[in-house]
Amino acid sequence: MVALAVILLIVGLILLFLGIFVKVASFLLWIGIIVLIIAIILGLVRFLRRSV
């Protein structure tokens, strides 16, 4: 699960930067934000499970 969160974080950051640099493909910005949010949620769930 850790690897999945890290991969989603990296993909999200790449899509976020592509969305910022390429104005024509602005939907990549939203996809990047959504993937980042999913990665953050997965990381928090992993952290909370380890803490309990």
C-alpha positions, 0 to 999 in steps of 0.5 A, a space after each residue: 500500500 505504501 508503494 501505491 501511495 508513492 506511485 500515485 503521488 509521483 504520477 499526480 505531481 507529474 500530471 500537475 506540472 504538465 497541466 501547469 506548463 501546457 495550457 491546452 491540456 488543462 484537464 491534466 491539471 484536474 487529473 493531477 489534483 485528483 490523483 494527489 488527493 487520492 495519494 494523500 488519503 491513502 497515506 493518511 489511512 496507512 498512517 492511521 492504521 499504523 498508529 492504532 
